[in-house]
């Protein structure tokens, strides 16, 4: 078993702030948000960016839906999926961009058999010209409503050259006893691509190591994997980047129908090695950090994911 030791000191949100290159004149205006009963609607100028849903009758965890690349092109599958237009599999498990855990103390937070319950915005949405940040406090609950832990999410969305960078930091702590993250394929940060961008429809998956396609990248560790395709005359997509600050590298669970997930927990699930169990003791905290680059370029241009990754490392 891997025991996660206590990490002393609060995580500062300052490293989410934009530094370095600003937005170009061709990009839209300032980020802004509108808080509704069930979601935070994020825009930039006149363009949609994403909805952060923190309350949904079927999806029992916060998530991003209706996620757009610069230029207003949607890169996540419709939520809910549109029959006849989208594949409707995993409709509540793959809502857009999410954190989920198929085995946390034996409870399934990926398949909506347990609840990550939004309690409050611990840091209200703060919009600047080139970024938006917020933080939330959430309770980890069994289906019976028993609390087993707390999750604090710190989220930033910022304008970067060629795209928007979303950073999701998660901090876990126990409320009743040990928190134990198990070993499954369905763990970590997941994204579901818009139907026209999937590999089945001509889209491309590639890793930092140069592997291409779902089959070649599935079950391999990678500093980043990108999934993109052509839509509305632009090449758009998402690059998922697990932070090297995480406790171990992530294996990628990539599929030709549009799923891409970065999973640092599935040692046995992906390698047939020894089962992984990550234990968070009472009084300890455990942190995960992921970046998602939402990019748009000319249809024949391959996005420069390495530049985006190096930029992410500086945040």
N, C-alpha and C positions, 0 to 999 in steps of 0.2 A: 504494500500500500504506500501511496505517496501522501505524506502529511504536509499540508500547506501551513507554513509558519506565519505568525502574525506580522503584518507589514505595518510598521510604525509611521504615523503621520498621515494627515489628510491629503487626498488627491486634489491638487489645485486645478481649477478650471482654466488657469491662465494659458496652459499649453495648448488649449483648444483655440486660442485666439489667432487670428490671421497675422502672419508676418511675412515679410519678403514681397514678392511680386503682387501687385494689385490687379484689379480687373481691367480689361481693356475697354475702350470706348464703345466697342461693338456689342458688349455684353449688356444685359438689362440692368435696372437700377437696384435699389436697396432691398435686402431681405425684409420681410414682414410676416406677421402671424396673426391669426384670428382664433381665439379660444372658444370652442363650442362645448356643449354638454359632454360629448363623447370623443372629441378629437381636437388636435391643433392643426389648423390648415396653414401651410407654409407656402409663401409665394416670394418671387423676386421680381420687382417691377410689375409688369403685367403678366408674367409667366407663372404657371403652376410649378411647384417644386415637389411637394409631398404632403400627405396627410399622416400625422402621427395619431393613431387611434389608441386610446387608453381604456376604452370601454366598448365592448362589443358583445352581443348576446350569444355568439357561437365561438368566437376566438377568445380563449381564456388567458390571453397574455397581450401586453402592448406590442404594437407593430407599426411599420410604415406601409401604407398603401398608396396607389396612384403616384408613384415616384417617377419624376421626369428628369431627363437630361437637359442641359441648356439648349434653348431653342424650343422648349415646350413639347418635346417628344417623349411619350411615356415609355419607360423601360421595364416596368414590372407588369405582370399579368393583371388584367382587370380584376377588381375585387368588388363583389363576387365575380367569378368567371361567367362570361356570357355564352350560354349554350349555342352551338353552331358557329361560334367565332373562336372560342377558347376550348382547350381541353379542360374538363371540369373535375379532374382527379384532384384529391387532396385540397379541396376548395377552402377548408378552414385551417388546414395545416400549413399551407403555403400562401399566405395572404399578400406578400410583397417582400419586405425585409424584416427579419425578426431574430430574436434570441429565443432558443428553446432547448429543452433538455429531456430526452426520452427516459432517463433514469436518474432521478434525484431523490435519494432516500426511498427508492423503489416506486416513486410516483412519476407519472408520464406528463411532463409539461409541454411536450412536443405535439402529442395527439389530442390535446385538450381534455385530458383525464385528470388534470390538476390545474390550479389557477395561479397566475402571477397577477395579483390584484393591485391595481393602481390606488394609492392612498392620497397622494398630493404631489404638486409641483414643489419640490424643496427649493428649487431656484426657478423663478418664473421666467418665461421666454424673454430673452433680451436680444433685440435686433440691432445690428449695426449695418453700415452700408454694404459690407462684404461678408457678413457672417450672422448666424443666429445660434444662440446657445440656450440650453435649459437643463434642468436636472429633475428627476422624479424619484419618489420613494414608493416602493412596492412590497407587498407581503406575499411570500410563497406559501400557498395553502393546498392541502389535500382536497379532494372532491367533497369530503365531509366538512370542510371549513376549518380544519386544524392548521394553525400556523406552525411552519417548521423553520422559517428563516425570513430574512429581509434582503431585498435587492435595491440598491441605489444605482440608477442609470444617469450618466452624465453624457449629454449628446450635443454635438456641434455640427453645423452645416456651414461650409464656407466656400466662397468663390476662389477657384484656383485656375491656372491656365489650362484651357481645354475642357474644363468641367467643374463639377461641384464635388467637394470632398465631405462625406459624412463620417464622423468619428463617433463610435458608440463604446463607452466605457461602462463596465458593470462591476459592482462591488457587492459581494455576498457575505452575509454573516448569519450565524445560527441564533435561534431563539429558544430552542428546547433541548438540544443535544447536538451530536455530530451532524453536519451536512455531508453527505457522501454522493459524489458525482460518479455514476457508473459508466459502463462501457457499451456504447451502441453507435450505430451509424448516425442516428438522428439526435445529434447533440451539437451545440455551438451556434454560430451565426449562419442563417440561411437567406437566400434570395431566390425568387421565382421570376424568371424573365418573361417579358411580354411575348405572346404567342408568335408574332412574326420574327422574333429574334432567336428562336430556339434552333438548336442544331438540326432538328427534324425539318425546319423550314429554311435551312441554308445558313444559319448562324454558326459562329466559330467559338470554340473554347480553346484557350491556350494558357500554359503555365510559364512561370519565369524560367524554368529549365528548358523550355522550347517544345514541350509535349503539346500535341494538338488533338482535340476531340475528347468526348466524354470518356470513352473507353481507356484512352492513354493517360488521362489525368485522374481518373477515379482511384481512390485509395492511396494516392501519392501525397507526401508532404510537399508544400510549396510556400514560398514567401508571398506569392500572389497567383491568382488565377483570374483570367478575364473571360467574359462571355459577351459577345457582341454580334450584331447583324445590321442589315440595312433596312431602314424604315423611313418612309416619307423623304427619300432622297438623301438621307444622312446615315453614316455609320454611328450607331449609338449602342451603349451597353453599360455594364457594371464590372468593375474590378474589385474583388474581395481581397483584403490585405490583413491577415492576422498580424498583430504586433509581436515583434521579437521580445517584448516585455512579458508576454504570456509565459506560463510555467513550462510549456513545451510547444514545439511546432504543431501546426494543424494539418491533419489529413483532409483531403478534399473529397466530398461526396457529390460528384457531378453527374448529371443525367442529360440525355439528348432531348428530353421534353421540357427543359428549361430550369431545372433545379441546380443550384450551386450552393454548397454548404461547407464552411470551414470548421473542422471538428478536432480539437486537441485531446479529446477524451477517448476516442475509439481505437485504442491500441490493438486489442484483440479483434475488434470488428473489421479492421482494415488489414492487419498483418498476420492474423492467426497466432499472435504472440500471447504473452501473459496478459490476463485481464487487468485493466486499469481501474483503480479506485482512488479518487482524489478526495481526501478527508479534510474538512474544515471544522476545527474544534471550537467549542464555545469560547468566546473572547477573541477569536482570530477573524481576520478578513481575508477574502480571496478575490482577486481581480482578474478580469479579462478585458482585452481592448482589441477592437477591430476598426479598420477603415474600409469604406466603400466609395470608390471613385465613380461618379456618374458622368460619362463622357459623351461628346458628340464631335464628329469630324466629317470631312468629305467622304463619300461612299467608298472610294478606293484607298483611303488612308487607314493604316493600321494604327490604333491608338498607342501612344508611347507610355505604356504602363510602368516601365522602369523609372521614368522621370516622375510619374505620379507616386510611385512607391517611395522613392527617395524623399520626395516632398512630404509624404505622410510621416516618415521617420523623424522629420524635424518638428512635427507638431507637438 
